[in-house]
Amino acid sequence: MDSPNWLDDDEQRAWRSYLDATRLLLQTLDRQLSRDSNISFTDFELLVLLSEAPNRQMRMSDLADAVTTTRGGVTRAITRLVDAGWAQRVLCEDDKRGTLAELTDAGVAKLVESSPGHVAGVRRYMFDALAEGDVELIGRAFGAMREIMQNDK
């Protein structure tokens, strides 16, 4: 059995910093959205995805893939959005077994209301902390990571 290719000290520091920053960023953005707009980060993310989709609709399975959660998790989240009036379920025209989530006008209004505070948080806690050139570097690095993982599915 081959021994592990251990992380060197710089890689270990980078890995731990990435994990800590990612966890803290998601927690901080979730708290801001909950406090200021009475919506969770997950629910906000679903509203954003639906707002960007053709006809403001997405298959439930595609939503689960997009937010990297289980189908059950997306079903529960969409139920919350439906109960709030921000989304509705629609039967899929081309696959009668499939269900689409559709953003309602009230969901668009919620997204418009909650977006400024969220964007201010993203700017404060991510982009304002970066030096010139870091945005491009991070975009390339995380894009390469995402591509490797998507290809390994």
DSSP file with accessible surface (Angstrom, degrees, kcal/mol):
  #  RESIDUE AA STRUCTURE BP1 BP2  ACC     N-H-->O    O-->H-N    N-H-->O    O-->H-N    TCO  KAPPA ALPHA  PHI   PSI    X-CA   Y-CA   Z-CA
    1    1 A M              0   0  236      0, 0.0     2,-0.1     0, 0.0     0, 0.0   0.000 360.0 360.0 360.0 129.8    0.0    0.0    0.0
    2    2 A D        -     0   0  156      1,-0.1     3,-0.1     3,-0.0     0, 0.0  -0.443 360.0-116.0 -71.1 144.5    1.4    3.4   -1.0
    3    3 A S        -     0   0  103     -2,-0.1    -1,-0.1     1,-0.1     0, 0.0  -0.495  42.2 -90.7 -77.2 152.4    1.8    6.0    1.8
    4    4 A P        -     0   0   74      0, 0.0     2,-1.5     0, 0.0    -1,-0.1  -0.247  28.6-119.9 -62.3 149.5   -0.3    9.1    1.5
    5    5 A N        -     0   0  163     -3,-0.1    -3,-0.0     0, 0.0    -2,-0.0  -0.697  44.3-150.6 -87.0  81.3    1.1   12.1   -0.4
    6    6 A W        -     0   0  196     -2,-1.5     2,-0.2     1,-0.1     6,-0.0  -0.133  14.6-104.9 -59.2 151.7    0.8   14.3    2.7
    7    7 A L        -     0   0   79      1,-0.1    -1,-0.1     4,-0.1     2,-0.0  -0.534  33.5-127.9 -72.7 138.7    0.2   18.0    2.5
    8    8 A D     >  -     0   0   83     -2,-0.2     4,-2.9     1,-0.1     5,-0.2  -0.252  35.9 -91.1 -77.4 177.2    3.3   20.2    3.1
    9    9 A D  H  > S+     0   0  123      1,-0.2     4,-2.4     2,-0.2     5,-0.2   0.898 127.0  47.7 -60.3 -42.7    3.1   23.0    5.7
   10   10 A D  H  > S+     0   0  110      2,-0.2     4,-2.5     1,-0.2    -1,-0.2   0.916 114.0  47.1 -65.4 -42.6    2.1   25.6    3.1
   11   11 A E  H  > S+     0   0   96      2,-0.2     4,-2.9     1,-0.2    -2,-0.2   0.913 111.5  51.6 -64.7 -41.0   -0.6   23.4    1.6
   12   12 A Q  H  X S+     0   0   69     -4,-2.9     4,-2.6     2,-0.2     5,-0.2   0.924 111.4  46.9 -61.8 -45.1   -1.9   22.5    5.1
   13   13 A R  H  X S+     0   0  141     -4,-2.4     4,-2.5    -5,-0.2     5,-0.2   0.925 114.1  47.9 -61.9 -44.9   -2.2   26.2    6.0
   14   14 A A  H  X S+     0   0   61     -4,-2.5     4,-2.6     2,-0.2    -2,-0.2   0.921 112.6  49.0 -62.7 -43.7   -3.9   27.0    2.7
   15   15 A W  H  X S+     0   0  119     -4,-2.9     4,-2.6     2,-0.2    -2,-0.2   0.943 113.8  45.0 -62.0 -48.5   -6.3   24.0    3.1
   16   16 A R  H  X S+     0   0  141     -4,-2.6     4,-2.7     1,-0.2     5,-0.2   0.903 113.3  50.5 -65.1 -40.3   -7.3   25.0    6.7
   17   17 A S  H  X S+     0   0   76     -4,-2.5     4,-2.8    -5,-0.2     5,-0.3   0.916 110.8  49.7 -63.2 -42.5   -7.7   28.7    5.8
   18   18 A Y  H  X S+     0   0   87     -4,-2.6     4,-2.7    -5,-0.2     5,-0.2   0.945 113.1  46.0 -60.4 -49.5   -9.9   27.7    2.9
   19   19 A L  H  X S+     0   0   31     -4,-2.6     4,-2.5     2,-0.2     5,-0.2   0.944 116.0  45.0 -59.7 -49.4  -12.1   25.5    5.1
   20   20 A D  H  X S+     0   0   85     -4,-2.7     4,-2.7     1,-0.2     5,-0.2   0.932 115.4  46.6 -61.4 -47.3  -12.4   28.0    7.9
   21   21 A A  H  X S+     0   0   61     -4,-2.8     4,-2.8    -5,-0.2     5,-0.2   0.912 113.0  49.5 -64.1 -41.0  -13.1   30.9    5.6
   22   22 A T  H  X S+     0   0   46     -4,-2.7     4,-2.4    -5,-0.3     5,-0.2   0.945 113.7  45.1 -64.2 -47.9  -15.7   29.0    3.6
   23   23 A R  H  X S+     0   0  136     -4,-2.5     4,-2.4    -5,-0.2     5,-0.2   0.938 116.5  45.6 -60.1 -48.9  -17.5   27.8    6.7
   24   24 A L  H  X S+     0   0   99     -4,-2.7     4,-2.8    -5,-0.2     5,-0.2   0.891 111.7  52.2 -63.9 -40.0  -17.4   31.3    8.3
   25   25 A L  H  X S+     0   0   41     -4,-2.8     4,-2.8    -5,-0.2     5,-0.3   0.949 111.7  45.3 -61.9 -47.7  -18.5   33.0    5.1
   26   26 A L  H  X S+     0   0   80     -4,-2.4     4,-2.2     1,-0.2    -2,-0.2   0.916 115.4  47.4 -64.3 -41.2  -21.5   30.8    4.6
   27   27 A Q  H  X S+     0   0  101     -4,-2.4     4,-2.5    -5,-0.2    -1,-0.2   0.919 113.6  48.0 -63.7 -43.5  -22.5   31.1    8.3
   28   28 A T  H  X S+     0   0   25     -4,-2.8     4,-2.4     2,-0.2    -2,-0.2   0.921 113.2  46.7 -65.0 -44.3  -22.1   34.9    8.2
   29   29 A L  H  X S+     0   0    7     -4,-2.8     4,-2.4    -5,-0.2     5,-0.2   0.889 111.9  51.9 -67.3 -36.1  -24.1   35.3    5.0
   30   30 A D  H  X S+     0   0   57     -4,-2.2     4,-2.7    -5,-0.3     5,-0.2   0.933 110.4  48.3 -64.1 -44.8  -26.8   33.0    6.4
   31   31 A R  H  X S+     0   0  135     -4,-2.5     4,-2.9     2,-0.2     5,-0.3   0.915 111.4  50.6 -61.3 -42.8  -27.0   35.1    9.6
   32   32 A Q  H  X S+     0   0   11     -4,-2.4     4,-2.9     2,-0.2     5,-0.4   0.943 113.0  44.8 -62.4 -47.1  -27.2   38.4    7.6
   33   33 A L  H  X>S+     0   0    0     -4,-2.4     4,-2.3     1,-0.2     6,-0.9   0.921 115.6  47.4 -64.0 -42.5  -30.0   37.1    5.4
   34   34 A S  H  X5S+     0   0   50     -4,-2.7     4,-1.1     4,-0.3    -2,-0.2   0.935 117.5  42.4 -63.7 -45.3  -31.9   35.6    8.3
   35   35 A R  H  <5S+     0   0  171     -4,-2.9    -2,-0.2    -5,-0.2    -1,-0.2   0.940 126.1  30.1 -67.0 -48.4  -31.5   38.8   10.4
   36   36 A D  H  <5S+     0   0   82     -4,-2.9    -3,-0.2    -5,-0.3    -2,-0.2   0.763 137.8  16.4 -88.5 -27.1  -32.2   41.4    7.7
   37   37 A S  H  <5S-     0   0    9     -4,-2.3    -3,-0.2    -5,-0.4    -2,-0.2   0.356  91.0-121.3-131.8   1.9  -34.6   39.6    5.3
   38   38 A N  S  <<S+     0   0  135     -4,-1.1     2,-0.3    -5,-0.5    -4,-0.3   0.903  75.5 112.5  55.4  45.3  -36.0   36.6    7.2
   39   39 A I        -     0   0    6     -6,-0.9    -2,-0.2    -9,-0.2    -1,-0.2  -0.990  64.4-121.3-144.5 144.8  -34.7   34.1    4.7
   40   40 A S     >  -     0   0   29     -2,-0.3     4,-2.7    -7,-0.1     5,-0.2  -0.457  26.1-114.6 -82.2 161.7  -31.9   31.4    4.9
   41   41 A F  H  > S+     0   0   41      1,-0.2     4,-2.8     2,-0.2     5,-0.2   0.915 117.7  52.0 -59.0 -43.6  -28.9   31.4    2.6
   42   42 A T  H  > S+     0   0   62      2,-0.2     4,-2.1     1,-0.2    -1,-0.2   0.934 111.2  45.8 -60.5 -46.3  -30.1   28.1    1.1
   43   43 A D  H  > S+     0   0   12      2,-0.2     4,-2.2     1,-0.2    -1,-0.2   0.906 112.6  51.0 -66.1 -38.6  -33.5   29.5    0.3
   44   44 A F  H  X S+     0   0   10     -4,-2.7     4,-2.4     1,-0.2    -2,-0.2   0.938 108.6  52.2 -61.2 -45.2  -32.0   32.7   -1.1
   45   45 A E  H  X S+     0   0   65     -4,-2.8     4,-2.6     1,-0.2    -2,-0.2   0.899 108.7  50.6 -59.4 -40.7  -29.7   30.6   -3.3
   46   46 A L  H  X S+     0   0    1     -4,-2.1     4,-2.6     2,-0.2    -1,-0.2   0.914 108.8  51.3 -64.5 -41.2  -32.7   28.7   -4.7
   47   47 A L  H  X S+     0   0    0     -4,-2.2     4,-2.4     2,-0.2    -2,-0.2   0.919 110.3  49.8 -61.0 -41.7  -34.5   32.0   -5.4
   48   48 A V  H  X S+     0   0   36     -4,-2.4     4,-1.6     2,-0.2    -2,-0.2   0.945 111.0  48.6 -61.6 -48.8  -31.4   33.2   -7.3
   49   49 A L  H  X S+     0   0   37     -4,-2.6     4,-0.7     1,-0.2     3,-0.3   0.922 113.3  46.8 -58.9 -45.0  -31.2   29.9   -9.3
   50   50 A L  H >< S+     0   0    0     -4,-2.6     3,-0.8     1,-0.2    -1,-0.2   0.894 108.7  55.5 -65.2 -36.9  -34.9   30.1  -10.2
   51   51 A S  H 3< S+     0   0   48     -4,-2.4    -1,-0.2     1,-0.2    -2,-0.2   0.806 110.7  45.7 -66.3 -27.3  -34.6   33.8  -11.2
   52   52 A E  H 3< S+     0   0  143     -4,-1.6    -1,-0.2    -3,-0.3    -2,-0.2   0.555  95.8  95.7 -91.0  -9.6  -31.8   32.9  -13.7
   53   53 A A  S X< S-     0   0   16     -3,-0.8     3,-2.4    -4,-0.7     5,-0.1  -0.482  91.0 -88.0 -83.3 152.0  -33.6   29.9  -15.2
   54   54 A P  G >  S+     0   0  109      0, 0.0     3,-1.9     0, 0.0    -1,-0.1  -0.338 115.7   0.9 -56.7 133.1  -35.6   30.0  -18.4
   55   55 A N  G 3  S-     0   0  133      1,-0.3     3,-0.1    -4,-0.1    48,-0.1   0.686 120.9 -82.7  57.7  19.5  -39.2   30.9  -17.5
   56   56 A R  G <  S+     0   0   82     -3,-2.4    47,-2.6     1,-0.2     2,-0.3   0.811 101.6 122.0  55.7  34.9  -38.1   31.1  -13.9
   57   57 A Q  E <   +A  102   0A  48     -3,-1.9     2,-0.3    45,-0.2    45,-0.2  -0.965  35.4 173.6-130.3 144.2  -38.4   27.2  -13.7
   58   58 A M  E     -A  101   0A  38     43,-2.1    43,-3.1    -2,-0.3     2,-0.1  -0.993  36.6-106.4-144.7 147.7  -36.1   24.4  -12.9
   59   59 A R  E  >  -A  100   0A  69     -2,-0.3     4,-2.2    41,-0.2    41,-0.2  -0.421  32.2-122.6 -64.9 145.6  -36.4   20.6  -12.5
   60   60 A M  H  > S+     0   0   25     39,-2.0     4,-2.3     1,-0.2     5,-0.2   0.898 112.6  53.0 -59.3 -40.5  -36.2   19.6   -8.8
   61   61 A S  H  > S+     0   0   24     38,-0.3     4,-2.0     1,-0.2    -1,-0.2   0.887 108.2  50.4 -65.2 -37.0  -33.3   17.3   -9.7
   62   62 A D  H  > S+     0   0   75      2,-0.2     4,-2.4     1,-0.2    -1,-0.2   0.878 108.8  52.0 -68.3 -36.4  -31.4   20.1  -11.4
   63   63 A L  H  X S+     0   0    0     -4,-2.2     4,-2.1     2,-0.2    -2,-0.2   0.921 108.0  51.8 -62.9 -43.4  -31.9   22.3   -8.4
   64   64 A A  H  <>S+     0   0    1     -4,-2.3     5,-2.2     1,-0.2     4,-0.4   0.921 112.1  46.1 -60.2 -42.4  -30.5   19.6   -6.1
   65   65 A D  H ><5S+     0   0   87     -4,-2.0     3,-0.8     1,-0.2    -1,-0.2   0.900 110.8  53.4 -65.8 -40.0  -27.4   19.3   -8.3
   66   66 A A  H 3<5S+     0   0   47     -4,-2.4    -1,-0.2     1,-0.2    -2,-0.2   0.843 116.6  36.4 -68.3 -33.2  -27.0   23.1   -8.5
   67   67 A V  T 3<5S-     0   0   13     -4,-2.1    -1,-0.2    -5,-0.1    -2,-0.2   0.304 107.8-123.9-102.6  10.8  -27.0   23.5   -4.7
   68   68 A T  T < 5 +     0   0  130     -3,-0.8     2,-0.3    -4,-0.4    -3,-0.2   0.915  69.6 118.3  46.6  54.5  -25.1   20.3   -4.1
   69   69 A T      < -     0   0   64     -5,-2.2    -1,-0.2    -6,-0.1    -2,-0.1  -0.819  69.2 -83.1-132.4 178.2  -27.7   18.9   -1.8
   70   70 A T     >  -     0   0   86     -2,-0.3     4,-2.2     1,-0.1     5,-0.2  -0.382  35.7-115.3 -79.2 161.5  -29.9   15.8   -1.8
   71   71 A R  H  > S+     0   0  155      1,-0.2     4,-2.6     2,-0.2     5,-0.2   0.891 119.4  54.4 -63.3 -36.5  -33.2   15.7   -3.7
   72   72 A G  H  > S+     0   0   33      2,-0.2     4,-2.3     1,-0.2    -1,-0.2   0.899 106.5  51.4 -62.8 -40.2  -34.9   15.4   -0.3
   73   73 A G  H  > S+     0   0   12      2,-0.2     4,-2.2     1,-0.2    -2,-0.2   0.908 111.6  46.3 -63.6 -41.0  -33.2   18.5    0.9
   74   74 A V  H  X S+     0   0    2     -4,-2.2     4,-3.2     2,-0.2     5,-0.3   0.904 109.4  55.3 -68.7 -38.4  -34.3   20.5   -2.1
   75   75 A T  H  X S+     0   0   63     -4,-2.6     4,-2.2     1,-0.2    -2,-0.2   0.935 110.5  45.3 -59.3 -45.5  -37.8   19.1   -1.7
   76   76 A R  H  X S+     0   0  157     -4,-2.3     4,-1.9     2,-0.2    -1,-0.2   0.912 114.2  49.1 -64.1 -41.1  -38.0   20.4    1.9
   77   77 A A  H  X S+     0   0    2     -4,-2.2     4,-2.2     2,-0.2    -2,-0.2   0.924 111.0  48.9 -65.5 -43.2  -36.5   23.7    0.8
   78   78 A I  H  X S+     0   0    0     -4,-3.2     4,-3.1     1,-0.2     5,-0.2   0.894 106.7  57.3 -65.4 -35.7  -38.9   24.1   -2.0
   79   79 A T  H  X S+     0   0   48     -4,-2.2     4,-2.9    -5,-0.3    -1,-0.2   0.927 106.7  49.2 -58.8 -42.2  -41.8   23.3    0.4
   80   80 A R  H  X S+     0   0  113     -4,-1.9     4,-1.8     2,-0.2    -2,-0.2   0.922 112.3  47.9 -60.8 -43.3  -40.6   26.2    2.5
   81   81 A L  H  X>S+     0   0    0     -4,-2.2     5,-2.4     2,-0.2     6,-1.0   0.895 112.6  48.4 -66.3 -38.8  -40.6   28.5   -0.5
   82   82 A V  H ><5S+     0   0   44     -4,-3.1     3,-1.3     4,-0.2    -2,-0.2   0.939 110.4  51.2 -64.7 -46.3  -44.0   27.3   -1.6
   83   83 A D  H 3<5S+     0   0  129     -4,-2.9    -1,-0.2     1,-0.3    -2,-0.2   0.848 110.7  49.2 -60.7 -33.3  -45.4   27.8    1.9
   84   84 A A  H 3<5S-     0   0   48     -4,-1.8    -1,-0.3    -5,-0.2    -2,-0.2   0.577 115.8-117.2 -79.9 -10.8  -43.9   31.4    1.9
   85   85 A G  T <<5S+     0   0   33     -3,-1.3    22,-0.4    -4,-0.5    21,-0.4   0.557  85.9 114.0  85.6   9.8  -45.5   32.0   -1.6
   86   86 A W  S   <S+     0   0   44     -5,-2.4    18,-1.8    -6,-0.2     2,-0.3   0.593  79.9  15.6 -91.1 -12.0  -42.1   32.5   -3.2
   87   87 A A  E     -B  103   0A   4     -6,-1.0     2,-0.3    16,-0.3    -2,-0.2  -0.957  61.9-155.8-150.4 165.7  -42.3   29.4   -5.5
   88   88 A Q  E     -B  102   0A  89     14,-2.1    14,-2.9    -2,-0.3     2,-0.4  -0.974  23.1-115.7-143.0 156.6  -44.8   26.9   -6.8
   89   89 A R  E     -B  101   0A 102     -2,-0.3     2,-0.4    12,-0.2    12,-0.2  -0.795  31.6-173.5 -92.9 139.5  -44.6   23.4   -8.1
   90   90 A V  E     -B  100   0A  37     10,-2.6    10,-3.5    -2,-0.4     2,-0.2  -0.989  27.7-112.9-133.5 138.2  -45.5   22.8  -11.7
   91   91 A L  E     -B   99   0A 115     -2,-0.4     2,-0.4     8,-0.2     8,-0.2  -0.481  38.3-111.3 -68.9 139.9  -45.8   19.6  -13.6
   92   92 A C        -     0   0    4      6,-2.1     3,-0.4     3,-0.5     6,-0.2  -0.594  20.2-149.1 -74.8 125.8  -43.2   19.1  -16.3
   93   93 A E  S    S+     0   0  155     -2,-0.4     3,-0.2     1,-0.2    -1,-0.1   0.883  94.9  40.2 -64.0 -40.7  -44.7   19.3  -19.7
   94   94 A D  S    S+     0   0  139      1,-0.3     2,-0.3     2,-0.1    -1,-0.2   0.528 124.9  35.2 -92.5  -4.3  -42.3   16.9  -21.4
   95   95 A D    >   -     0   0   42     -3,-0.4     3,-2.2     3,-0.1    -3,-0.5  -0.766  65.1-164.1-148.5  98.2  -42.0   14.4  -18.5
   96   96 A K  T 3  S+     0   0  142      1,-0.3    -4,-0.1    -2,-0.3    -1,-0.1   0.684  91.5  57.0 -61.4 -17.9  -45.3   13.9  -16.6
   97   97 A R  T 3  S+     0   0  218     -6,-0.1    -1,-0.3     2,-0.0     2,-0.2   0.684  94.7  86.2 -82.6 -19.0  -43.3   12.2  -13.8
   98   98 A G    <   -     0   0    6     -3,-2.2    -6,-2.1    -6,-0.2     2,-0.4  -0.477  63.4-152.0 -86.7 154.2  -41.1   15.3  -13.3
   99   99 A T  E     - B   0  91A  52     -8,-0.2   -39,-2.0    -2,-0.2     2,-0.3  -0.978   4.9-155.0-125.1 138.5  -41.8   18.3  -11.2
  100  100 A L  E     -AB  59  90A  20    -10,-3.5   -10,-2.6    -2,-0.4     2,-0.5  -0.833  10.6-139.4-106.5 148.3  -40.5   21.9  -11.8
  101  101 A A  E     -AB  58  89A   0    -43,-3.1   -43,-2.1    -2,-0.3     2,-0.4  -0.907  23.5-164.3-100.6 135.7  -40.1   24.6   -9.2
  102  102 A E  E     -AB  57  88A  40    -14,-2.9   -14,-2.1    -2,-0.5     2,-0.3  -0.986  18.1-125.8-126.7 132.0  -41.2   28.0  -10.5
  103  103 A L  E     - B   0  87A   0    -47,-2.6   -16,-0.3    -2,-0.4     2,-0.1  -0.565  27.8-147.1 -73.3 131.2  -40.4   31.3   -9.0
  104  104 A T     >  -     0   0   25    -18,-1.8     4,-2.2    -2,-0.3     5,-0.2  -0.459  28.2-104.3 -91.1 170.6  -43.5   33.4   -8.3
  105  105 A D  H  > S+     0   0  122      1,-0.2     4,-2.4     2,-0.2     5,-0.1   0.884 125.5  54.4 -61.2 -36.7  -43.8   37.2   -8.5
  106  106 A A  H  > S+     0   0   50    -21,-0.4     4,-2.3     2,-0.2    -1,-0.2   0.873 106.2  52.5 -65.0 -34.6  -43.7   37.2   -4.7
  107  107 A G  H  > S+     0   0    0    -22,-0.4     4,-2.4     2,-0.2    -2,-0.2   0.897 108.0  50.2 -66.5 -39.4  -40.4   35.3   -4.9
  108  108 A V  H  X S+     0   0   45     -4,-2.2     4,-2.8     2,-0.2    -2,-0.2   0.936 110.4  50.3 -62.7 -43.6  -38.9   37.8   -7.2
  109  109 A A  H  X S+     0   0   59     -4,-2.4     4,-2.5     1,-0.2    -2,-0.2   0.904 110.2  49.9 -61.9 -40.9  -40.0   40.6   -4.8
  110  110 A K  H  X S+     0   0   22     -4,-2.3     4,-2.4     2,-0.2    -1,-0.2   0.910 111.3  49.3 -64.1 -40.5  -38.3   38.7   -1.9
  111  111 A L  H  X S+     0   0   17     -4,-2.4     4,-2.0     2,-0.2    -2,-0.2   0.929 111.5  48.2 -64.8 -44.5  -35.1   38.3   -4.0
  112  112 A V  H  < S+     0   0  102     -4,-2.8    -2,-0.2     1,-0.2    -1,-0.2   0.917 114.0  48.1 -62.2 -40.4  -35.1   42.0   -4.9
  113  113 A E  H  < S+     0   0  104     -4,-2.5     4,-0.4    -5,-0.2    -2,-0.2   0.896 118.7  37.4 -68.0 -40.5  -35.7   43.0   -1.2
  114  114 A S  H  X S+     0   0    0     -4,-2.4     4,-1.6    -5,-0.2    -1,-0.2   0.683  98.0  79.4 -90.7 -15.7  -33.0   40.7    0.2
  115  115 A S  H  X S+     0   0   34     -4,-2.0     4,-3.2     1,-0.2     5,-0.3   0.885  84.3  57.6 -64.7 -43.4  -30.3   41.1   -2.5
  116  116 A P  H  > S+     0   0   86      0, 0.0     4,-2.3     0, 0.0    -1,-0.2   0.933 110.5  43.3 -57.8 -44.6  -28.8   44.4   -1.5
  117  117 A G  H  > S+     0   0   28     -4,-0.4     4,-2.0     2,-0.2    -2,-0.2   0.898 115.2  50.1 -65.8 -38.5  -27.8   43.3    2.0
  118  118 A H  H  X S+     0   0   25     -4,-1.6     4,-2.7     2,-0.2     5,-0.2   0.946 111.0  47.8 -65.1 -46.7  -26.6   40.0    0.7
  119  119 A V  H  X S+     0   0   81     -4,-3.2     4,-2.8     1,-0.2     5,-0.2   0.903 109.9  53.6 -62.7 -39.0  -24.4   41.6   -2.0
  120  120 A A  H  X S+     0   0   60     -4,-2.3     4,-2.8    -5,-0.3    -1,-0.2   0.905 110.1  48.3 -61.9 -39.2  -23.0   44.0    0.6
  121  121 A G  H  X S+     0   0    7     -4,-2.0     4,-3.0     2,-0.2     5,-0.3   0.912 110.7  49.5 -66.6 -43.8  -22.1   41.1    2.8
  122  122 A V  H  X>S+     0   0   36     -4,-2.7     4,-1.8     2,-0.2     5,-1.3   0.936 114.0  46.6 -60.6 -44.0  -20.4   39.2    0.0
  123  123 A R  H  <>S+     0   0  138     -4,-2.8     5,-3.3    -5,-0.2     6,-0.3   0.956 116.6  43.8 -63.2 -48.6  -18.5   42.3   -0.9
  124  124 A R  H  <5S+     0   0  160     -4,-2.8    -2,-0.2    -5,-0.2    -1,-0.2   0.926 121.7  36.0 -62.9 -48.9  -17.4   43.0    2.7
  125  125 A Y  H  <5S+     0   0  110     -4,-3.0    -1,-0.2    -5,-0.2    -2,-0.2   0.630 134.1  15.9 -89.5 -11.2  -16.5   39.5    3.7
  126  126 A M  T ><5S+     0   0   53     -4,-1.8     3,-0.8    -5,-0.3     4,-0.3   0.664 126.8  33.4-120.5 -67.3  -15.0   38.3    0.5
  127  127 A F  G > <S+     0   0   71     -5,-1.3     3,-1.4     1,-0.3    -3,-0.2   0.850 113.0  56.3 -72.2 -34.8  -14.0   40.8   -2.1
  128  128 A D  G 3 <S+     0   0  109     -5,-3.3    -1,-0.3    -6,-0.3    -4,-0.1   0.748 104.3  57.3 -67.2 -19.7  -13.0   43.7    0.2
  129  129 A A  G <  S+     0   0   81     -3,-0.8    -1,-0.3    -6,-0.3     2,-0.2   0.557  93.2  91.0 -84.2  -7.5  -10.5   41.3    1.8
  130  130 A L    <   -     0   0   48     -3,-1.4     2,-0.2    -4,-0.3     3,-0.1  -0.598  69.4-132.3 -95.7 150.8   -8.7   40.6   -1.4
  131  131 A A    >   -     0   0   62     -2,-0.2     3,-2.3     1,-0.2     4,-0.5  -0.487  48.0 -70.2 -88.8 166.1   -5.8   42.3   -3.0
  132  132 A E  T 3  S+     0   0  200      1,-0.3    -1,-0.2    -2,-0.2     0, 0.0  -0.289 124.3  21.4 -57.5 133.5   -5.6   43.4   -6.7
  133  133 A G  T 3> S+     0   0   47     -3,-0.1     4,-1.9     1,-0.0    -1,-0.3   0.180  95.2 101.6  93.7 -19.5   -5.4   40.3   -8.9
  134  134 A D  H <> S+     0   0   52     -3,-2.3     4,-3.2     2,-0.2     5,-0.3   0.853  74.4  58.7 -66.6 -35.7   -6.8   38.0   -6.3
  135  135 A V  H  > S+     0   0   80     -4,-0.5     4,-2.6     2,-0.2    -1,-0.2   0.947 109.4  43.5 -61.1 -46.5  -10.3   37.9   -7.9
  136  136 A E  H  > S+     0   0  135      2,-0.2     4,-2.5     1,-0.2     5,-0.2   0.928 115.4  49.5 -63.9 -43.3   -8.9   36.6  -11.1
  137  137 A L  H  X S+     0   0   90     -4,-1.9     4,-2.8     2,-0.2    -2,-0.2   0.938 113.0  45.7 -61.8 -47.8   -6.7   34.1   -9.3
  138  138 A I  H  X S+     0   0   41     -4,-3.2     4,-2.9     1,-0.2     5,-0.4   0.911 111.6  53.0 -63.3 -42.5   -9.5   32.8   -7.1
  139  139 A G  H  X S+     0   0   48     -4,-2.6     4,-1.9    -5,-0.3    -1,-0.2   0.927 113.3  43.2 -59.2 -45.0  -11.8   32.5  -10.1
  140  140 A R  H  X S+     0   0  145     -4,-2.5     4,-2.4    -5,-0.2    -2,-0.2   0.937 116.2  47.5 -65.2 -46.4   -9.3   30.5  -12.1
  141  141 A A  H  X S+     0   0   44     -4,-2.8     4,-2.3    -5,-0.2    -2,-0.2   0.953 116.3  41.4 -64.3 -49.5   -8.4   28.3   -9.1
  142  142 A F  H  X S+     0   0   82     -4,-2.9     4,-2.7     1,-0.2    -1,-0.2   0.860 113.1  55.4 -69.8 -31.4  -11.9   27.5   -8.0
  143  143 A G  H  X S+     0   0   15     -4,-1.9     4,-2.4    -5,-0.4    -1,-0.2   0.920 109.1  47.2 -63.8 -41.9  -13.0   27.1  -11.6
  144  144 A A  H  X S+     0   0   52     -4,-2.4     4,-2.2     2,-0.2    -2,-0.2   0.916 112.7  49.4 -66.0 -41.2  -10.3   24.5  -12.1
  145  145 A M  H  X S+     0   0   73     -4,-2.3     4,-2.3     2,-0.2    -2,-0.2   0.934 111.1  49.4 -61.6 -46.3  -11.2   22.7   -8.9
  146  146 A R  H  X S+     0   0  147     -4,-2.7     4,-2.8     1,-0.2     5,-0.2   0.923 109.7  52.0 -60.0 -42.9  -14.9   22.6   -9.9
  147  147 A E  H  X S+     0   0  119     -4,-2.4     4,-2.3     1,-0.2    -1,-0.2   0.919 109.2  49.4 -62.4 -43.6  -14.0   21.2  -13.4
  148  148 A I  H  X S+     0   0  104     -4,-2.2     4,-1.3     1,-0.2    -1,-0.2   0.942 114.0  45.5 -60.4 -46.3  -12.0   18.4  -11.9
  149  149 A M  H  < S+     0   0  117     -4,-2.3     4,-0.4     1,-0.2    -2,-0.2   0.894 112.1  50.6 -68.3 -37.4  -14.8   17.4   -9.5
  150  150 A Q  H >< S+     0   0  104     -4,-2.8     3,-0.9     1,-0.2    -1,-0.2   0.887 110.7  50.0 -66.2 -36.0  -17.5   17.6  -12.1
  151  151 A N  H 3< S+     0   0  117     -4,-2.3    -1,-0.2    -5,-0.2    -2,-0.2   0.754 107.1  55.6 -72.5 -23.9  -15.4   15.4  -14.4
  152  152 A D  T 3<        0   0  127     -4,-1.3    -1,-0.2    -5,-0.2    -2,-0.2   0.471 360.0 360.0 -86.2  -2.1  -14.9   12.9  -11.6
  153  153 A K    <         0   0  186     -3,-0.9    -3,-0.1    -4,-0.4    -4,-0.0  -0.233 360.0 360.0 -61.1 360.0  -18.7   12.5  -11.0
